[in-house]
Amino acid sequence: SKIKQTCLLTMIWACLSLYVNSTSISRKTVLEMGGEEDRDGTKGGKILKRFKRGWMWNQFFLQEEYTGSDKQYIGKLQSDMDKGDGTLKYILTGDGAGDIFTIDENNGDLHANKRLDREEKAFYTLRATVVNKNTGLKLEPETEFIVKLHDINDNEPKFAKELYIASAPERSNIGTSVTQVTATDADDSMYGNSAKLRYSISQGHPYFSVDPNTGIIRTALGPGEMDREKREHYQVVIEAKDMAGQRGGLTGTTTVNITLTDVNDNPPRFSQSIYQFSVPESIKTGIPVGRINAVDKDLGKNAEMYYSVVSGDGLDMFDVITDKDSQEGIITVLKPLDYEKTRSYTLEIQVQNTQTLDTRFLGYLPTKDMATVRIGIEDVDEPPLFEKASYMMEVKEDAAVGTAVGSVRAMDPDGYNSPVRYSIDRRTDLDRLFNVHSGNGSIFIIRPLDREEAAWHNISVIATEFNKPLQTSWVPVYVRLLDVNDNAPKFASFYETFVCEKTKAGQKIQTVSAVDADDPVGGHKFFFSLAMEGAYRGNFTVKDNGDNTAGVLTRRSSYSQLHKSIYLVPVVITDGDFPMQSSTGTLTVRVCTCDREGNMELCNAEAQTSSAGLSTGALVAILLCVIILLMIIVLFAALKRQKKKEPLIISKEDVRDNVVSYNDEGGGEEDTQAFDIGALRNPEAIEESKQRRDIIPSGTLYPPIRRTAIPSRDNADVRDFINQRVQDNDSNPTAPPYDSLATYAYEGTSSVAESLSSLESASSEGDQDYNYLSDWGPRFRKLADMYGAEDSDRES
């Protein structure tokens, strides 16, 4: 067949070539002449017309994929100016000129030098012209022509994809569309049947079919055959053939992988009809007992299952939930188990799909499945069990010590009926307010209670088996204290107000309220009134507002700061509960001067001090701080003074050289308290109360020393005087316990020098000249003037 096809194409190509070669390519020029041509193009009144030259062809045809060894002849170009004398030259330009296409410049023969493929390029545009070989001038204008390639069936169909992925629902009806495949052919669709395709299925029978014209793949079997649970994946091979599917056409193939998607056409089924489990009676609620399993052939959401307990004596004791990952049923405990009451349970558990089931293919099969579950209970040695999970008790807050609040009861759940001992968990009763009778579980009070401190007490009672101390259990006990009216109401806050000196009788100056620590059932109800006694009743009154508040009103139209600046108004507050409680609160009222609008302008000093915000405690604290500061200053000064004091004795080896330094300056002659030198001159005039200045004074005052009077002798020796003084010092109990140097200025009675002091001086009455003091400087000039004036006054 291929040989016949090739022969047919060769014949067609030969006919076309003969036709092209026989075509005369000529150029005609028609010129109509009429007399001589004028300058403006006219001659003898006749218009000259020139017709444009033109090539008598426009395209050539060439067969693609030429396999000959020689150049492929295309055709011949010829001009009517060609006389055959070799003076013309043919020139070719355009697509592939000189490379793919060449022209004989002498005779115009056109050849193709290469094998061409129409699928790469379907036609070529070329331009030809004729020039004079000698002059090189164009004899003809350049003319364009086309070389077209004739198509042959040399390209097989190709699909858009080498592999197609498609899916279709299982149980689909015959003819259900799955997917569409598309192939293309590079040959010329306008020439013959080279690009006309037909589709067919070469693999995939009898499940699928393909439309020969469109390439649409459809199911070929009914719902009963297309079952995903039997076969899920299919591989289909589709073939596309050109030449309209006729013999000799080229073919291309592609593969289509088709998967059947799941539909919910299978109900779940238990893997076994009876399940058996055993659990201890001590198992906690919510703990899994066991797992049951059902199988569903479907996938994904279609295989999701739901388990439920539908019947059985354990319907209220157990529950079943679904494990979302494994789709297993998990049996859990709902309530505490008791071996002594029930030793086994039977459950009927049902399983079904969560999604709607397609029942078209089930027939009479059920959509749900049932299984029986038997659960055995194992005996366990259990701790005592209280009758209640928790207890709540009430007692009045004023109940006496020893009063019973309530009782708890626990028993051994096992068959042994072991005795139970009760106690209180002291971690829950740190204040030790309650106790429990160890035998009967009675709870009683062991310390006074106060609801205002704690309204609820949460304690735990422990029950322990006598024979098995490790078997213990706890139960919470909530004790509520009932309120008793045992607290008196009082002011809600400290109240202080003022009243203007000029006011109106009945003017409200303050609103007061009260609080009460008690919590009566009907709520608080307070009554306010003035105390019965006191002179303040003529100044103020209290009006009960009936809403647990009261107003304090004036009873006078004028008050005076000078008469009384502060009033303390006692207000009696009484509650409405039984037994009735009352207290007295004091309202401080200060008398102030006010403007015409009643705004306070000035109060007394005490009011201003109080308004500064310093309480009594603050003032006491400030005073203590000042006292402590003064004590620190005095102590520091005393220590500093003691450090500066030098010892009387500088050297212990030589007592004679000890000198007492007083650093004292005399006060002049008018200083009568300074050292009296006249005492050395007149020992009889010594003051008995004179104390030593060379030692620190003692706290105890010793009586003055009685000295023996020295007889006045004009010729008394200084030695006797000094001996007498040494004896006095030795017998003086106030003398220091170490040797000290005493200096005496007694010069004897025959001394020419007299006392410098005018006191007790024998020459004080004599006339003296003080003018010499003026020569000593300005400090002594006033002294000279003073004594000089006295002398003048005395003389006058």
VOGU-3710 file (C-alpha; in Angstrom, 3 decimals, decimal comma):
1> skikqtcllt> 0,000/0,000/0,000  2,879/2,337/0,758  4,294/1,660/-2,717  0,976/2,591/-4,330  0,773/5,737/-2,256  4,268/6,746/-3,292  3,502/6,139/-6,958  0,361/8,198/-6,743  2,236/11,113/-5,176  4,944/10,863/-7,836
11> miwaclslyv> 2,379/11,062/-10,625  0,744/14,084/-9,075  4,114/15,768/-8,706  5,018/15,068/-12,356  1,762/16,532/-13,659  2,236/19,671/-11,623  5,807/20,027/-12,836  4,741/19,755/-16,480  2,113/22,350/-15,881  4,556/24,780/-14,363
21> nstsisrktv> 7,150/24,233/-17,047  4,636/24,746/-19,780  3,535/28,040/-18,358  4,892/30,915/-20,450  6,404/33,632/-18,367  6,216/36,643/-20,626  6,209/40,366/-20,341  4,215/42,487/-22,730  4,456/46,156/-23,275  1,724/47,816/-25,122
31> lemggeedrd> 2,329/51,278/-26,327  -0,153/53,119/-28,376  1,484/55,836/-30,418  -0,414/58,746/-32,165  1,907/61,359/-33,808  4,683/63,216/-32,100  4,727/63,633/-28,402  4,302/67,141/-27,116  6,228/68,599/-24,192  3,188/68,179/-22,002
41> gtkggkilkr> 2,663/64,578/-23,127  0,328/65,264/-26,009  0,918/65,111/-29,724  -1,499/66,096/-32,390  -4,202/66,232/-29,688  -3,838/62,479/-28,924  -2,998/61,154/-25,434  -0,154/58,606/-25,237  -0,778/55,630/-22,858  1,913/53,311/-21,440
51> fkrgwmwnqf> 0,959/49,874/-20,031  2,970/48,488/-17,030  5,007/45,347/-17,633  4,066/42,249/-15,511  5,224/38,638/-14,863  2,670/36,052/-16,034  3,115/33,788/-12,856  2,884/34,103/-9,092  3,657/30,731/-7,442  5,451/27,363/-7,831
61> flqeeytgsd> 4,798/24,018/-6,129  7,442/21,735/-4,666  7,115/18,342/-3,008  8,493/18,085/0,534  10,941/15,466/1,691  12,609/15,009/-1,735  14,951/12,010/-1,613  16,688/12,316/-5,033  20,418/12,765/-5,413  20,183/15,709/-7,878
71> kqyigklqsd> 18,882/19,138/-7,316  15,112/19,310/-7,420  13,881/21,256/-10,446  11,170/23,769/-9,546  10,494/25,717/-12,773  11,738/28,336/-15,224  11,637/32,133/-15,176  11,651/33,831/-18,580  11,334/37,450/-19,681  10,017/38,496/-23,120
81> mdkgdgtlky> 13,107/40,699/-23,393  15,290/37,607/-23,386  16,403/37,216/-27,101  18,699/34,307/-26,280  21,828/36,341/-26,975  23,156/36,012/-23,405  22,907/39,723/-22,619  20,389/39,233/-19,780  21,057/38,068/-16,282  18,411/36,610/-13,876
91> iltgdgagdi> 18,801/37,548/-10,169  16,948/35,797/-7,288  16,427/37,231/-3,752  14,189/36,419/-0,763  13,721/33,453/1,589  16,537/30,950/1,093  17,809/32,578/-2,091  21,323/31,368/-2,873  21,172/28,717/-0,135  17,996/26,725/-0,474
101> ftidenngdl> 17,009/28,055/-3,893  19,247/28,892/-6,849  18,505/30,287/-10,304  20,434/29,896/-13,545  21,364/33,496/-14,360  21,467/32,771/-18,061  18,216/30,889/-18,713  16,168/31,413/-15,466  15,923/27,769/-14,366  14,930/27,524/-10,640
111> hankrldree> 16,194/24,620/-8,431  15,940/23,517/-4,759  19,288/22,540/-3,272  18,072/20,946/0,001  15,470/18,541/1,298  12,573/20,596/2,667  9,968/19,825/5,340  6,562/21,419/5,105  5,982/21,033/8,838  8,971/23,298/9,412
121> kafytlratv> 8,070/25,861/6,752  5,077/25,568/4,414  6,081/28,185/1,773  8,891/30,558/0,788  8,565/34,075/-0,623  11,106/34,974/-3,327  11,780/38,001/-5,611  13,228/37,939/-9,169  14,518/40,577/-11,560  16,383/40,841/-14,940
131> vnkntglkle> 19,438/43,068/-15,485  21,715/43,790/-18,427  24,998/41,988/-18,014  26,969/44,729/-19,706  25,483/47,804/-18,055  24,081/46,255/-14,892  20,830/48,196/-15,357  17,557/46,615/-14,391  15,501/45,736/-17,375  12,527/44,618/-15,371
141> petefivklh> 11,226/45,694/-11,983  11,582/43,219/-9,120  8,644/40,809/-8,964  7,606/38,601/-5,997  6,488/34,961/-6,205  5,856/32,052/-3,790  7,179/28,518/-3,625  4,748/26,212/-1,792  5,575/22,750/-0,455  3,194/19,932/-1,214
151> dindnepkfa> 2,416/17,878/1,937  2,954/14,150/2,213  1,800/11,970/5,146  5,063/11,897/7,028  3,875/12,751/10,591  2,037/10,397/12,913  -0,623/11,742/15,337  0,603/12,880/18,761  -1,444/13,124/21,947  -1,290/16,136/24,219
161> kelyiasape> -0,153/13,887/27,128  1,702/10,663/27,207  -0,230/9,621/30,330  -3,716/10,621/31,373  -5,078/10,227/34,926  -8,848/9,902/35,256  -11,456/8,606/37,667  -15,044/7,503/37,631  -17,481/6,618/40,433  -17,992/2,949/40,987
171> rsnigtsvtq> -21,424/1,551/40,182  -21,702/4,052/37,277  -24,206/3,467/34,473  -23,138/2,428/30,982  -21,900/5,382/28,920  -20,785/7,503/31,865  -18,136/9,928/30,633  -14,718/9,390/32,196  -12,364/11,767/30,353  -11,391/12,995/26,862
181> vtatdaddsm> -8,090/12,533/25,042  -6,921/14,741/22,153  -4,316/14,100/19,454  -2,942/16,356/16,716  -1,237/15,711/13,322  1,418/18,054/11,947  0,482/17,256/8,334  -1,619/19,598/6,209  -5,251/19,242/7,125  -6,274/21,095/3,952
191> ygnsaklrys> -4,621/18,556/1,661  -5,938/15,030/1,582  -6,550/12,916/4,718  -3,085/13,152/6,142  -4,336/15,025/9,235  -7,781/13,429/9,555  -7,725/11,305/12,733  -9,797/8,463/14,160  -9,626/7,190/17,808  -9,869/3,601/18,926
201> isqghpyfsv> -9,222/1,628/22,143  -6,567/-1,027/21,932  -6,487/-1,982/25,651  -9,269/-1,678/28,244  -12,012/-3,822/26,787  -14,703/-4,535/27,765  -14,807/-1,976/30,600  -14,417/1,249/28,591  -15,016/2,614/25,085  -13,844/5,694/23,166
211> dpntgiirta> -15,672/7,933/20,710  -13,745/7,649/17,361  -14,246/11,305/16,449  -14,034/13,163/19,795  -11,797/10,883/21,874  -14,241/10,817/24,835  -13,783/7,705/26,995  -16,921/6,204/28,536  -17,808/3,241/30,745  -18,853/0,173/28,766
221> lgpgemdrek> -20,200/-2,068/31,572  -23,124/-1,714/33,956  -23,107/-0,869/37,715  -22,925/-4,465/38,762  -19,602/-4,941/37,010  -17,887/-1,664/37,900  -17,384/-2,397/41,604  -14,408/-0,734/43,320  -14,259/-3,412/45,994  -13,620/-5,984/43,194
231> rehyqvviea> -11,261/-3,921/41,043  -10,183/-0,348/41,617  -7,566/0,521/38,953  -7,727/0,167/35,150  -5,174/0,961/32,441  -6,615/1,901/29,035  -4,577/2,415/25,832  -6,091/4,773/23,222  -4,883/4,844/19,597  -5,196/7,778/17,117
241> kdmagqrggl> -4,775/7,021/13,370  -4,578/9,505/10,472  -5,798/9,003/6,880  -9,253/8,834/8,527  -8,335/5,503/9,998  -7,749/3,881/6,633  -5,048/1,376/5,920  -1,651/2,891/5,472  -2,293/5,700/7,943  0,131/6,547/10,716
251> tgtttvnitl> -0,875/5,974/14,383  -0,072/7,384/17,797  -1,020/5,991/21,249  -1,485/7,205/24,819  -2,206/5,547/28,168  -5,102/6,454/30,462  -5,034/5,259/34,092  -8,598/5,150/35,400  -9,471/4,735/39,080  -12,932/3,913/40,377
261> tdvndnpprf> -13,858/6,225/43,242  -15,677/4,878/46,263  -19,354/5,238/46,994  -20,981/4,159/50,254  -22,355/0,847/49,051  -21,139/-1,421/51,879  -22,453/-1,395/55,476  -20,057/-2,081/58,398  -19,890/-5,609/59,791  -18,505/-6,817/63,150
271> sqsiyqfsvp> -15,532/-9,112/62,895  -17,106/-11,343/65,587  -20,558/-11,582/67,085  -19,612/-11,982/70,786  -16,964/-10,107/72,786  -15,937/-10,872/76,382  -14,073/-8,601/78,833  -13,323/-8,569/82,568  -12,523/-5,553/84,757  -11,852/-4,995/88,482
281> esiktgipvg> -14,607/-3,348/90,440  -12,192/-0,570/91,460  -11,911/0,759/87,910  -12,526/4,493/87,647  -15,264/6,002/85,540  -14,206/6,928/82,036  -11,492/4,263/81,896  -11,657/1,979/78,790  -12,787/-1,599/79,353  -12,007/-2,977/75,895
291> rinavdkdlg> -12,267/-2,434/72,135  -14,589/-3,933/69,545  -13,974/-3,858/65,813  -16,223/-3,611/62,763  -15,044/-3,690/59,143  -16,308/-1,525/56,282  -15,030/-2,179/52,745  -15,557/1,423/51,758  -12,977/4,195/52,096  -12,693/7,590/53,746
301> knaemyysvv> -15,873/9,114/55,062  -17,860/6,222/53,640  -16,055/3,934/56,097  -16,682/6,076/59,182  -18,762/4,214/61,781  -20,833/5,001/64,833  -21,201/2,613/67,790  -24,002/2,696/70,353  -25,310/0,571/73,235  -28,896/-0,298/72,397
311> sgdgldmfdv> -29,832/-2,785/75,129  -28,593/-4,964/77,989  -28,462/-4,832/81,786  -25,328/-2,654/81,575  -27,022/0,032/79,516  -26,590/2,628/82,306  -23,218/1,367/83,526  -21,199/1,424/80,307  -20,848/3,516/77,178  -19,135/3,063/73,821
321> itdkdsqegi> -17,321/5,714/71,797  -15,664/5,590/68,357  -11,938/5,929/67,835  -11,701/8,335/64,898  -8,358/6,951/63,772  -8,950/3,210/63,884  -12,775/3,260/63,679  -12,913/0,909/66,662  -15,506/0,989/69,397  -14,102/1,764/72,880
331> itvlkpldye> -16,217/0,557/75,814  -15,878/2,812/78,904  -17,280/2,806/82,445  -20,070/5,265/83,208  -20,680/4,539/86,894  -18,675/2,911/89,717  -18,859/-0,879/89,710  -19,600/-3,059/92,725  -18,773/-6,718/92,707  -21,007/-7,337/95,724
341> ktrsytleiq> -24,051/-6,048/93,822  -23,512/-7,188/90,222  -20,821/-9,556/89,042  -21,384/-9,391/85,248  -23,098/-7,281/82,608  -24,331/-7,936/79,054  -24,459/-5,248/76,361  -25,948/-5,223/72,858  -23,900/-2,847/70,705  -24,913/-1,620/67,267
351> vqntqtldtr> -22,678/-0,223/64,507  -23,699/1,786/61,448  -22,254/4,280/58,950  -22,225/7,970/59,696  -22,820/8,748/55,992  -25,954/7,882/53,998  -25,738/4,377/52,610  -26,510/3,660/48,928  -28,974/0,821/49,241  -29,508/0,160/45,504
361> flgylptkdm> -27,135/-2,793/45,521  -27,755/-4,161/49,044  -30,944/-5,981/48,284  -32,242/-7,474/51,518  -28,998/-7,069/53,472  -29,290/-4,957/56,704  -27,641/-1,560/56,840  -26,577/-2,058/60,522  -24,847/-4,799/62,464  -25,155/-6,012/66,067
371> atvrigiedv> -22,715/-7,658/68,498  -23,011/-8,944/72,089  -20,511/-7,820/74,735  -20,209/-9,631/78,097  -18,282/-7,881/80,891  -17,279/-9,725/84,061  -16,567/-7,833/87,327  -13,604/-8,920/89,467  -13,642/-8,564/93,251  -11,159/-6,093/94,801
381> depplfekas> -10,445/-5,310/98,454  -11,892/-1,789/98,657  -11,565/0,979/101,246  -14,596/2,105/103,286  -17,338/3,672/101,245  -19,245/6,736/102,501  -22,993/6,890/102,035  -22,678/10,267/100,299  -20,074/11,750/98,010  -20,085/14,904/100,183
391> ymmevkedaa> -21,872/16,244/103,262  -23,208/19,718/104,032  -24,023/20,723/107,613  -25,244/23,887/109,342  -24,682/25,181/112,852  -25,225/28,509/114,590  -22,127/30,523/115,218  -22,909/30,845/118,950  -23,240/27,100/119,423  -21,542/25,902/122,590
401> vgtavgsvra> -18,408/23,815/122,552  -19,345/20,152/122,265  -22,445/20,784/120,159  -22,944/18,149/117,464  -22,939/19,517/113,935  -23,863/16,325/112,080  -22,570/12,872/111,334  -21,038/10,882/108,505  -21,314/7,176/107,883  -19,092/4,777/105,954
411> mdpdgynspv> -19,044/1,021/105,642  -16,797/-1,696/104,278  -18,151/-2,509/100,786  -16,564/-5,963/100,860  -18,304/-8,938/102,380  -16,150/-8,830/105,516  -17,965/-5,806/107,078  -14,799/-4,630/108,798  -15,362/-1,944/111,510  -14,564/1,617/110,472
421> rysidrrtdl> -12,749/4,293/112,474  -13,298/8,016/111,747  -10,896/10,958/112,019  -10,507/14,489/110,687  -7,789/15,438/108,262  -6,111/18,193/110,266  -4,667/19,703/107,107  -8,211/20,852/106,386  -8,876/22,042/109,956  -5,738/23,896/110,990
431> drlfnvhsgn> -7,546/25,873/113,732  -8,874/22,615/115,259  -12,454/23,832/115,470  -14,078/20,445/114,922  -13,620/16,837/115,907  -15,317/13,576/115,003  -16,294/10,628/117,143  -14,088/7,765/116,001  -16,852/5,188/116,406  -20,106/6,699/115,122
441> gsifiirpld> -18,832/9,520/112,847  -20,533/12,328/114,812  -18,889/15,733/114,156  -18,918/18,233/117,062  -17,419/21,621/117,985  -14,307/21,835/120,143  -13,648/25,609/119,930  -15,927/28,680/119,695  -16,988/29,678/116,201  -17,418/33,104/114,644
451> reeaawhnis> -19,239/33,550/111,366  -17,722/36,975/110,876  -14,260/35,386/110,705  -15,231/32,500/108,388  -18,736/31,709/107,192  -17,806/28,288/105,759  -15,492/25,556/106,972  -14,469/22,823/104,552  -13,043/19,800/106,302  -12,306/16,238/105,271
461> viatefnkpl> -13,266/13,174/107,289  -11,162/10,023/106,954  -12,624/6,539/107,291  -10,163/3,702/108,008  -10,752/-0,006/108,401  -9,701/-1,326/111,814  -8,239/-4,523/110,465  -6,627/-2,926/107,414  -5,299/0,561/108,238  -4,104/1,071/104,689
471> qtswvpvyvr> -7,681/0,948/103,433  -8,782/4,564/103,882  -11,114/6,941/102,136  -11,961/10,631/102,404  -15,168/12,581/102,150  -15,544/16,392/102,065  -17,759/17,972/104,730  -18,962/21,551/104,236  -20,004/23,276/107,461  -21,972/26,495/107,141
481> lldvndnapk> -22,165/28,834/110,129  -25,585/30,407/110,618  -25,553/34,053/111,602  -26,463/35,228/115,082  -26,980/38,899/115,843  -23,893/39,316/118,018  -22,406/42,480/116,511  -23,624/46,005/117,096  -23,904/48,364/114,132  -21,480/51,261/113,872
491> fasfyetfvc> -20,788/54,260/111,685  -19,733/53,341/108,170  -16,814/55,796/108,529  -15,493/58,592/110,724  -17,824/61,542/110,337  -16,762/65,169/110,879  -18,643/68,212/109,630  -19,134/71,902/110,382  -21,972/74,275/111,129  -22,056/77,943/110,244
501> ektkagqkiq> -22,327/80,502/113,022  -25,376/81,881/111,305  -27,616/79,161/109,947  -31,218/78,026/109,980  -32,926/75,761/112,421  -33,587/72,366/110,819  -30,648/72,702/108,433  -29,107/69,304/107,500  -25,377/69,368/108,116  -24,472/65,676/107,687
511> tvsavdaddp> -25,884/62,362/106,470  -24,629/59,279/108,307  -24,930/55,577/107,580  -24,026/52,396/109,421  -22,540/48,961/108,794  -22,970/45,692/110,635  -20,756/42,615/110,483  -23,799/40,366/110,884  -25,768/39,027/107,930  -29,473/38,793/108,825
521> vgghkfffsl> -31,784/36,831/106,578  -34,029/39,789/105,812  -31,194/42,225/105,360  -30,012/45,053/107,586  -32,381/47,522/109,202  -30,843/50,333/111,244  -32,479/52,968/113,497  -30,777/56,255/114,403  -31,468/58,540/117,363  -29,751/60,971/119,698
531> amegayrgnf> -28,485/59,827/123,068  -30,960/60,580/125,843  -28,653/62,640/128,072  -26,512/65,665/127,292  -26,823/69,368/126,579  -26,329/68,814/122,852  -29,990/67,886/122,448  -30,807/71,591/122,343  -28,285/72,159/119,571  -28,762/69,242/117,156
541> tvkdngdnta> -31,237/66,522/116,341  -31,174/63,316/114,268  -33,774/62,428/111,654  -33,982/58,753/110,610  -34,460/58,530/106,830  -35,801/54,970/106,956  -33,251/53,698/104,423  -30,443/52,851/106,866  -29,268/56,459/106,797  -30,001/59,460/108,992
551> gvltrrssys> -29,579/63,213/108,744  -28,127/65,405/111,487  -30,083/68,687/111,714  -29,514/71,951/113,563  -31,971/73,074/116,223  -30,659/76,622/116,504  -30,196/79,440/114,089  -26,907/80,709/115,465  -23,726/79,303/116,977  -20,655/81,040/118,338
561> qlhksiylvp> -17,037/80,009/118,139  -16,244/82,018/121,237  -18,892/80,243/123,238  -18,100/76,725/121,934  -16,128/75,787/118,851  -16,616/71,993/118,781  -19,661/69,844/119,434  -19,503/66,089/119,881  -22,920/64,727/118,923  -23,549/61,105/120,075
571> vvitdgdfpm> -25,788/59,139/117,700  -27,290/55,859/118,870  -27,447/53,169/116,124  -29,714/50,164/116,709  -30,265/47,156/114,447  -33,586/45,465/113,845  -32,593/41,873/114,558  -32,951/39,795/117,694  -31,368/40,118/120,156  -31,185/43,835/119,449
581> qsstgtltvr> -27,710/45,346/119,350  -26,826/49,032/119,515  -23,832/51,310/119,704  -23,131/55,008/119,939  -21,207/56,844/117,275  -19,867/60,345/117,740  -20,219/63,029/115,109  -17,736/65,909/115,403  -19,287/69,263/114,507  -17,095/72,361/114,310
591> vctcdregnm> -18,408/75,902/114,378  -17,093/77,972/111,487  -17,672/81,322/109,872  -19,335/81,060/106,475  -20,213/83,318/103,573  -23,744/84,090/102,489  -23,985/80,909/100,428  -23,062/78,786/103,451  -19,514/77,982/102,326  -16,988/77,606/105,130
601> elcnaeaqts> -14,481/80,447/105,424  -12,689/80,061/108,758  -12,817/77,680/111,682  -10,987/77,757/115,027  -7,321/76,833/115,390  -8,132/73,322/116,476  -10,241/72,795/113,431  -7,519/74,100/111,192  -4,987/71,796/112,815  -7,323/68,895/112,393
611> saglstgalv> -7,945/69,797/108,792  -4,253/69,608/108,128  -4,596/65,892/108,372  -2,254/65,226/111,368  -3,748/62,668/113,699  -2,860/62,234/117,370  -0,675/59,246/116,548  1,251/61,287/113,994  1,857/64,100/116,480  3,083/61,639/119,126
621> aillcviill> 5,444/60,064/116,597  6,861/63,471/115,646  7,363/64,383/119,305  9,211/61,125/120,010  11,489/61,712/117,034  12,358/65,215/118,319  13,135/63,897/121,821  15,363/61,123/120,459  17,182/63,646/118,266  17,841/65,963/121,250
631> miivlfaalk> 19,155/63,069/123,323  21,549/62,093/120,555  22,829/65,685/120,320  23,391/65,953/124,096  25,178/62,603/124,217  27,391/63,553/121,300  28,326/66,876/122,954  29,159/65,145/126,249  31,383/62,599/124,543  33,151/65,312/122,574
641> rqkkkeplii> 33,766/67,342/125,717  35,144/64,325/127,565  37,558/63,576/124,729  38,919/67,126/124,818  39,638/67,045/128,596  43,333/66,520/129,334  44,619/64,610/132,369  45,809/66,604/135,344  49,088/64,705/135,542  51,168/64,589/132,391
651> skedvrdnvv> 54,103/62,663/133,814  54,009/60,235/136,714  57,773/60,415/137,348  58,127/64,062/138,340  55,222/65,324/140,370  56,847/68,685/140,991  56,648/69,623/137,348  52,904/68,966/137,099  51,033/72,080/136,104  47,253/72,324/136,064
661> syndegggee> 46,091/74,314/133,037  42,619/75,787/133,375  42,521/77,912/130,242  40,457/80,439/132,184  40,415/84,164/131,677  39,572/86,330/134,565  36,616/88,566/134,477  38,508/91,607/135,705  38,299/93,225/139,078  34,517/93,062/139,051
671> dtqafdigal> 34,564/89,244/138,829  34,048/88,218/142,422  33,661/84,541/141,522  37,166/84,198/140,102  40,132/82,951/142,102  40,432/85,111/145,223  44,059/85,965/145,723  43,168/87,727/148,935  42,566/84,313/150,457  46,267/83,633/150,251
681> rnpeaieesk> 47,027/86,927/151,935  44,364/86,555/154,591  43,801/82,873/155,302  41,151/83,791/157,834  38,855/84,983/155,067  38,677/81,614/153,197  35,140/80,660/152,159  34,278/77,312/153,569  32,001/76,496/150,640  34,710/77,010/148,060
691> qrrdiipsgt> 35,119/73,818/145,925  38,145/72,607/144,083  38,471/73,479/140,433  41,275/71,066/139,541  39,058/67,922/139,639  35,706/66,890/138,156  32,904/67,669/140,626  31,313/64,634/142,222  27,598/63,977/142,371  27,723/63,785/146,189
701> lyppirrtai> 28,360/67,014/147,986  30,598/66,607/150,979  30,215/68,910/153,917  32,677/71,764/154,082  35,935/71,025/155,777  36,401/72,701/159,060  39,811/74,294/159,035  41,733/75,478/162,032  41,980/79,235/162,076  45,469/80,482/161,761
711> psrdnadvrd> 46,218/83,243/164,257  47,035/86,489/162,701  50,596/87,190/163,119  52,395/89,944/161,465  55,623/87,941/161,462  54,045/84,583/160,351  56,343/82,585/158,199  55,324/81,488/154,728  56,572/77,977/155,503  54,066/77,585/158,292
721> finqrvqdnd> 51,297/78,693/156,023  52,231/76,202/153,313  52,573/73,345/155,828  49,122/74,102/157,107  47,736/73,990/153,608  49,448/70,661/152,833  47,920/69,229/155,987  44,512/70,442/154,905  44,884/68,854/151,523  45,988/65,548/152,977
731> snptappyds> 42,928/65,418/155,213  40,548/66,537/152,444  38,420/63,520/151,302  37,698/65,213/147,938  41,334/65,376/146,941  42,341/63,245/143,934  43,981/59,848/144,614  47,154/60,916/142,884  49,787/63,555/143,706  48,965/66,993/142,456
741> latyayegts> 50,757/70,318/142,608  49,059/73,023/144,645  50,328/76,572/144,188  49,814/79,169/146,916  50,391/82,906/146,463  50,810/83,851/150,118  53,726/86,224/150,454  53,605/86,951/154,123  52,401/89,938/156,106  55,556/91,996/155,684
751> svaeslssle> 55,345/91,878/151,884  55,570/95,183/150,175  53,167/94,059/147,437  49,574/94,395/148,321  46,478/92,781/146,856  45,513/93,806/143,354  41,837/93,504/144,140  39,900/96,266/145,719  37,857/93,711/147,606  39,052/93,030/151,110
761> sassegdqdy> 42,111/95,172/150,396  43,564/97,221/153,188  44,562/99,939/150,795  41,259/100,068/148,986  40,284/103,121/150,868  43,522/104,960/150,107  44,120/107,372/147,317  45,511/105,882/144,209  46,505/107,283/140,819  45,139/105,354/137,852
771> nylsdwgprf> 46,370/107,636/135,117  49,197/105,256/134,297  46,649/102,762/132,994  45,939/105,021/130,050  49,444/104,427/128,787  48,806/100,669/128,550  46,529/100,918/125,575  42,867/101,389/124,682  41,770/98,329/126,655  42,921/99,891/129,960
781> rkladmygae> 41,913/103,466/129,121  38,306/102,845/130,066  39,444/101,233/133,303  41,480/104,336/134,122  38,532/106,577/133,355  36,263/104,449/135,545  38,464/104,451/138,655  39,540/107,999/138,107  35,943/109,080/138,086  35,276/107,179/141,320
791> dsdres> 38,138/109,019/143,028  36,827/112,370/141,893  33,384/111,528/143,129  34,761/110,437/146,470  36,697/113,653/146,841  33,720/115,763/145,991
//
